[in-house]
Amino acid sequence: MKKIFTLLISLLLSIGIFSAEEKETGELLIYAGLMEDHAIAAAKEFEKETGIKTKFVRMSSGEILARVRAEKNNMTASVWYGGPIDAFVAANEEGLIQPYKSPNATDIGDKFKDPNGVWTGIYVGYLGFVANKEVLKELGVEIPNSWQDLLKPEYKGEIVTAHPGSSGTAYTMLATVIQLMGPEEGMKYMQKLNGQVRQYTKSGTAPGRMVGLGETAIGITFLHDAIKYRKEGYEDIIMAAPAEGTGFEIGGVAVLANGPDQV
């Protein structure tokens, strides 16, 4: 984990230096699509290594995409750090990303980065189910082990997931279901699942925390987020991967077009 974190920082450092070296304003603003404490650690490490004051704004990937669209002609941030790369791809198609090949990207496998430097992968995570074992015990049910399990009557009103309109996690879930079941059956499934869901959250990380707090029985999220919550002390969290298969994310980093202090 320490080696991975060092690599993430080195990618950010090279991109940040590229962004700040021209005007030397001494400040870097990041739009962060990953966990807030991870963003804090990256920003602190970057500031320590470079002396450049570093700030970040934590948002879901959908929110970041909406923000950079709105700021197209007056971009506030220089770097987009974290979150599934489907949003980076969409942003690039609209001219919102400035391709850049970090020298540190040579340590990243070709399948985890864009060949033209539009985005570089900094982590990989796969989608699954999280549940609170004590809440499940009270309900007298087991953790679901398949996408079809989520439609069982006993889970009605006990599932929390993010909304695909704002969350890259939820978009990954939708894309996974469509790829596994086909467009027609996949949409029918999503309509049925909607009847089971208690709440749609804005961020894909929220369901895991809600499960850890005992606010709901089941959440759909990237499992590395759930592992993080367990390490934070939410010991009632248990996890399962769907038997039919699941989707995964590549979390990316990119330079925003027309951002401050860019060459």
C-alpha positions, -999 to 999 in steps of 0.1 A, spaced: 0 0 0 28 24 8 44 17 -26 11 24 -43 6 56 -24 41 68 -33 34 62 -69 1 81 -67 19 110 -52 47 109 -78 21 111 -106 4 140 -89 38 157 -83 48 155 -119 15 168 -131 14 195 -104 48 208 -113 39 209 -149 8 229 -140 25 254 -117 60 260 -131 50 286 -157 35 314 -136 48 302 -103 18 314 -83 27 289 -56 -8 274 -54 -25 244 -69 -62 235 -68 -73 199 -73 -108 185 -79 -107 152 -60 -130 123 -69 -116 99 -43 -120 95 -6 -114 128 13 -87 115 36 -68 101 6 -71 135 -11 -59 152 21 -28 129 23 -19 135 -14 -23 173 -11 -2 174 21 25 152 6 26 174 -26 28 206 -6 56 191 16 77 180 -14 73 211 -35 64 240 -12 34 248 -34 3 255 -14 -22 229 -24 -60 229 -20 -87 204 -31 -124 203 -35 -139 168 -29 -168 159 -52 -183 128 -69 -171 123 -105 -204 134 -119 -202 166 -99 -167 172 -111 -177 167 -147 -206 192 -143 -182 217 -126 -156 216 -153 -182 219 -180 -195 250 -163 -160 264 -160 -149 255 -195 -139 291 -204 -127 300 -169 -113 268 -153 -106 271 -116 -87 239 -109 -56 226 -126 -58 188 -118 -86 162 -117 -75 135 -92 -94 103 -87 -128 88 -97 -137 64 -126 -122 72 -159 -155 71 -178 -160 107 -167 -125 117 -178 -133 102 -212 -165 122 -214 -146 154 -204 -120 148 -230 -146 145 -257 -157 180 -248 -123 194 -248 -120 198 -211 -88 178 -206 -53 188 -217 -33 156 -225 -1 151 -206 22 122 -203 38 121 -169 73 107 -168 62 86 -138 35 70 -159 61 45 -173 54 26 -141 18 21 -150 7 -7 -173 -5 3 -208 -41 -10 -201 -43 14 -171 -36 46 -190 -47 65 -221 -21 61 -249 -24 98 -257 -19 110 -221 -55 121 -216 -57 102 -183 -34 80 -162 -47 53 -139 -38 56 -102 -59 28 -87 -83 -1 -96 -113 -12 -77 -142 -36 -83 -179 -33 -75 -197 -54 -49 -221 -56 -20 -215 -45 16 -238 -54 45 -240 -48 82 -239 -83 98 -258 -71 129 -286 -56 109 -288 -87 87 -291 -108 119 -320 -86 131 -337 -90 98 -330 -128 97 -314 -127 62 -280 -134 47 -258 -110 26 -268 -111 -11 -243 -130 -33 -257 -122 -68 -273 -94 -87 -305 -114 -88 -304 -118 -50 -310 -81 -46 -345 -85 -60 -356 -109 -32 -386 -96 -12 -366 -97 21 -343 -70 9 -370 -45 -1 -362 -11 14 -329 -22 28 -306 -13 -2 -287 19 -6 -268 28 -38 -256 60 -55 -274 77 -84 -258 72 -118 -265 109 -126 -239 120 -100 -218 90 -92 -192 71 -112 -197 42 -89 -234 40 -98 -226 45 -135 -203 15 -133 -231 -5 -117 -255 4 -145 -229 -4 -172 -221 -37 -155 -258 -48 -154 -263 -38 -191 -232 -58 -201 -241 -88 -181 -278 -90 -191 -280 -70 -223 -297 -36 -228 -334 -48 -227 -331 -72 -198 -306 -50 -180 -330 -20 -180 -359 -43 -168 -336 -54 -140 -328 -18 -130 -365 -10 -129 -371 -39 -105 -341 -29 -84 -354 6 -81 -384 -9 -62 -359 -24 -37 -338 7 -30 -343 28 1 -322 57 -9 -300 70 -38 -270 89 -26 -250 115 -44 -217 99 -38 -207 62 -44 -188 61 -12 -218 69 10 -235 35 9 -206 19 26 -205 44 55 -243 41 59 -240 3 62 -211 7 87 -233 30 108 -262 5 107 -284 30 89 -292 3 62 -286 -34 57 -270 -34 23 -250 -11 1 -236 -13 -35 -202 2 -37 -166 -4 -47 -152 -29 -22 -119 -11 -15 -141 17 0 -157 -9 23 -123 -22 33 -113 13 43 -144 17 65 -136 -16 82 -101 -4 90 -117 28 104 -135 6 130 -168 -3 113 -163 -39 122 -199 -50 114 -193 -45 76 -191 -77 56 -186 -79 18 -196 -101 -11 -189 -101 -49 -218 -109 -72 -216 -145 -86 -226 -134 -121 -196 -112 -124 -190 -75 -117 -176 -43 -131 -145 -24 -121 -131 11 -122 -98 26 -131 -94 57 -110 -76 84 -130 -57 116 -128 -56 143 -156 -47 179 -163 -77 202 -169 -77 223 -200 -73 260 -196 -66 257 -159 -45 281 -139 -7 282 -143 -5 258 -172 22 258 -198 
